[in-house]
Amino acid sequence: MATCPRQSRPTNAWWKPLAPYSATPTAPTLTGSPERTPYVGRFAPSPTGPLHFGSLIAALGSYLEARHHGGQWLLRIEDVDAPRTVPGATDTILRQLDAYGFNRDGDILYQSQRTDIYREALNRLIADGKAFACACTRRELADSALAPDGSRRYPGTCRSGLPPGQSARAWRLRTTEGVVAWHDTIQGDQAEDVGQAVGDFVLLRADGQFAYQLAVVVDDACQGVTHVVRGADLLGSTARQIALHAALALPPPHYAHLPVAANPAGEKLSKQTLARAIDPASPVQTLHDALVFLGQAPPRALRDADLQTLWAWSLANWSLARVPAVISRPVPTDVLHNALGSPPPTAP
């Protein structure tokens, strides 16, 4: 089990302190080599099934950006949500990454082995008065107020204490007033009032599972992640994660959200939309398609190259600035047969 580095300080002992990242070297050292804060990136798939073209986009973008900066690329298996974890999916994901030539740094971190760390973070929030118990049921929350985008916003029912005779079902972060603003390297300036958008969000669910938002913030801090490059389907989670970083007195990483791969109907590629697992037997063609999707314009001749040659070109020519600044984009027609599975047969 991979563990977080322990610090000598008595509080927040499970996180690695970060210095602000700078791509600009500072003064040379005595050896003549410039110093800069190390870049640490990561890829964090959930083992709900094998990797498909959409998840390959996130893996490739995060990997190339980390290597472009001479940084580390960590692998985290986000299996904190046990009911959604598919047996055997983790092994499949690891085989796919190996077949496609991804070289990870360090040990793999498994969220399912880290509940004690998440509990420690939650307890600190509770002790600081930044988290509170909630007794609300799903039915009660379904009648709550609407957020500006039409989604349900937690109305603060238990913010001042549990109703008489009721016990805690979940724990929530006590959000603060004000707008969370940040710059996304791809999508540009972003801002969200978390309290108005979602309200006090869940940290520990009623079923005893730790929420994704808490686990990912703790793990990014623990692993020393400086840059998060991921799909734009997670852009809506970023303000909550930055707010949680602040509540835990942790420095947030830089964020860059890649466009999501969509099918002809505009739906995100996923198991639910019949996305096919990437084929370990044809990594060059699929990686070439992913580079095209990310705006890198690889030469057509590289489709017939070997895997090492394609990676060499990718590492030498990668530019995050060429990635389209859109939330989603359709998968090119000529690669749909690889990215999408066949529709289920219709009943006679």
N, C-alpha and C positions, 0 to 999 in steps of 0.2 A: 504493500500500500504506500503510495506516495504521500508524504506529509509535508506540511508547510514548514519553512524555516522558522525556528523559534528565536525571538529576540530577547535581550536582557531586560527590556522595559516591562513593567508589571501589567500594563493594559494593552489591549489589541495585540496580544502576543502571537496571534496566528497569521498576521499579515506581514508582507515584506515592504518596508518603506521605499517609495519611489521618488526619484528626482525627476523634474520636468524633462521630457525628452527634447533633444535638439538635434536636427540633422546637420547643423553647422558645427564643424569641429572647433574645439577650443584651442588654447595654446599648446604647442607640441610638448611632449614629455622629453626626458633626458635621452630617450632612445630615438627621438625624432618622429615618433608616431603620434598623431593627434588623438586626443581623448574626446569621447562623447558618451552621453548616457546610452547604455545598450538598448536596442530595440528588442522587445519581446512580444511576439504575436502568438496567436493560437487558433486552432480549429476545434470546434466543440460540437460534434454531431450527437443527436439523440438516437439511441438504438431502437427506434420504432420500425426499422426496416433497413434494407440495404441502401447505399448511396445511389442517387439518381443524378441526372444531368444538372438539376437545380442545386443539389448539395455539392456537386463537383465544382460549380461556379464559386461557391464560398470557399471551398478548400483551396482551389487554384489561386484565387485573388489574395487570400490571406497568406498563402505560402510565398508567392512571388513578391509581394510587398515586403514581407519579412526578409527574404533573401536579398532583395534589392538594397535594403539598408544594412546588410551584413548582420542581421539579427537572428534570434532564435525563433523557431516555430514549434510550439507545444501542441500536444494532442490531449484533449479532455473528452471523456465519454460522459455525456450529461444524462445519466440514468437515475437521476434523483426521483423522477416520477415512476415509481415501480409498476403501477398498474398499466402504463403504456409501453413498458419495455418488452420487446419481442425476444424470446429465447433464441440465441444463436446470432442475433443481429450484430452484436459487437464484433464477433469473430469475422463475420462477413465484411464489415466495414474495414477492419484491419487488413484483410486479404486484398480488398479493392485498392486501398491506399498503397499497399506494397506493389501491387501489379502496375499501378500507374506511376510509380517512381517517386512518391513523396517520401522524403527522409525527415523524420521528426527528431526533435532534440529532447533529451531527458526522458524520464519515466512517464507513462500514461497515467493521467489522474482520473479516477473513477468517482463520480459524485456519490454513488451508493455506499461507498466506504467512508464517507465524511460527515455523517450525521452529527457526530460529537462536535465537530468544528462549527457546523451551522447552529447547533444548540447553544454553543458558547457565544456566538455572535448575537443570537436572539436574546439570550439572557442579559447581555450587555445593554441592548436596546431597551429591554424592560426595566433594568436597574436605572437607566438614565431617563426614564419616563417617555421614551420615544416610541414605544410599542404598547399596545393595549389589547386586552382580551375582548373577543366578540362572540356573542351568543346568537347572532342572526342566522336564520335558516335561508336556504335558497329561495323558498317561496316568499319569505319576507323581503329579501333583497330584490326580487322580481318586481315588487311594487315601489321600489325606490325611485329617486329623482333621475331624470335624464341628464346626461352630460351634453355639452354643446354639439357633439357629433351624433347624438341620438342613442349612444350606448348608455348602459346603466352606470350610475355613479354611486358609490357608497355614501349614504346620507348621514353618517356619523352617529348612528343610533347608540352605540356602546362607548362612544368616545369619553364620556364622563363617568363611566362605570357600568357594570352589568345590571340589567333590569332585575328587580327583586325576584328571587327564586330561580334564577337561570344561571347556568354554568358556562364556562368558556367552551366554544366550539373551535375557534380559530384565533390567531393573533395577527394584528394588523400594524403597519407603520403609521404613526401619527404624522401626517404630512404637515408641512409648514406653508404659510401663505407666501405667495410670490411666484414669479415665473422662473423656470429652469431654462437657461439659454446656453447653447453650445454651438460650435462650428463643426459640421460634418465635412470631412475632407472631400467627399464626393458630392453630397447632396446640398452643401452650403449651410448657411446659418439656419438654426432651428431654435424653436422656443415652445415651451408648453407649461401651462399652469397645472401641475399635477393634481392639486386639490380640486380644481374645477373639472379636470378631464376624467379622473378616475376616483378621486377621493383617497381615503386611507386604504391602501392596498394590502393584500394578504401576504404574510410572511410564513405562517404555518397553517396549513389547511385543516379543515375539520376531520379529514381522514388520517391525520397524523403525518402527512407528507410535507416536507419543506417546499416552499414555493420556489419556482425557477428564479425569480428576481433576487431572492436572498442568496441562493446557492451560487449564482453566476457572479454576483458582486464579491462575495467572500472569496471565491476561487480566483477571480482576476487579481484581487489584491494579494492573495496568498502566493500565487505563482509569479507575481511581479510583472504582470502583463501591462505593457505600456501602450499598445495599439490594438484595437479590436476592428478587424475587417470582416464583415459578415453581410448577410442578405438584408435588403431593405424591408423585408417582412418584419424585421425586429427593430426598425426605426422607432416604432411607437412605444417600445419598451425602454428606450434610452433615457428619457427624462426621469422615469421611475428609478432606474439604476443609478443615475447621477445623484438623485435625491437620497438614495440609500447610502451611496458612498459618503455623502456629506453627513448623514446621521451617524455613521460609524467613524467619522473623522478620517476617511481614507481618500487619497487623491484618485480621481477617476482617470481612466485611460483616454487616449484620443480615439475617436470613432470615425469609421468610413463605411458607408452602407452601399453595397453593390446592388445593381438592378436585379430584380427577381426574374427568373426564367418563367415565362407564361406559355400556355397552350393557345391554340387559335381562338378559344373562347375568352381569353384574357385571364384564365385561372392559373394560379401558381402551380407549377409542377409539383406533384406530391403523390403519395400512394393512393390517396383518394381520387386523384384525377388521372389515374392510370399511368403514372410515370414509371418507366422501365428502369430496372437496375442497370448501372453502367457495366459494360461488358469487359471483364478482365482480359479478354482475348484481343481487344482492339483499342488499346489505350491511346495510340498515336492519333487516330482519326477523331476520337472523342475529345481528347485534349485540344486538338486543333480547332474543333468546333467551339470549345469553351473559350479559347483565345479570341476567336472571331467575335463571339458574343460579348466579350469584355472589351471590344474595340481595339485590340492589339494588332490587327491586320497582318497575321503571319503569312509568309509566302505560301501559295498553293502547293508548291513542290514539297513542302514539309509534311504533307499528308502521307507521302510515300517514304519518308525518312525513318530512321530507327528512333527509339524512345530517347536515347541519350542525346541525339542531335537536336530533337525537338526541345528538350529541356534546356540545352545549351543556348539555343536561340531565344527561348522564353526568358531565361535569366538575364541575358545580355540586352534584351530589348523591352523589357517590361516597363510600362509607365502608367501609374495610377491616374494621371491627368487625362489619359485617353479613354478611360472608362466612362460610358454615357451617364450623365447626371440625371437619370430617370429612376422612378420607383420600380418599374417593371418593363420588360420588353419581350416581344414574342420570340420564341425559338425559331430560327430560320427554317423555311419550308424544307430545304434539302437535308436537314438533320432530324426532322420530326420522326422519321421512321426508327431512328436510334433512341430518341429521347422518350417517345411515348409507346406504351404497349398497345396491343390490340384491344379494342373494346370488347366487353363481355358479349357472348352470343345472346341473341334475342330469342325469346320463347316462340315456338311455332304457333 
